[in-house]
Amino acid sequence: MAGTSGGRPSIYPTLLYADAKTAIRQLTEAFGFTELSVYEGEDGSVMHAELTQGNGAVMVGTKGRGGVFDAAMKEAGTTGVYVVVDDVDAHHRRAVDHGVEILMPPTDQDYGSRDYMARDLEGNVWSFGTYAPEIAG
């Protein structure tokens, strides 16, 4: 199995949105992601974007722009993504301040994590918490 070097994540959740520009704004402003790159088509739609959070990243694009991935995702439904954050309560407050739909407030879990869950503008479920599983190399 191929690995990565230089601190690059080896898994990138990929999310397609009807309005990727608005989604990127919500993900950066409300959830604290950092915009790494955004590539737009001639019509201004987001063809591909990369947003980072800690040492992880997600890729974002616009639904309906064509291509194999777009076709495969057409009827796939929503996506759930888990993101590790240091301060769950502060992160939750930021999301609330930006009007994000909260599905579960910060909650201490039996397995030692503190998590909260939210839904973005297009129905994707995001969980933010302190649980960071150790992954053997």
Secondary structure, 3 states (H helix, E strand, C coil): CCCCCCCCCCCCCEEEECCHHHHHHHHHHCCCCEEEEEEECCCCCEEEEEEEECCEEEEEEECCCCCHHHHHHCCCCCCEEEEECCCHHHHHHHHHHCCCEEEEEEEECCCCCEEEEEECCCCCEEEEECCCCCCCC
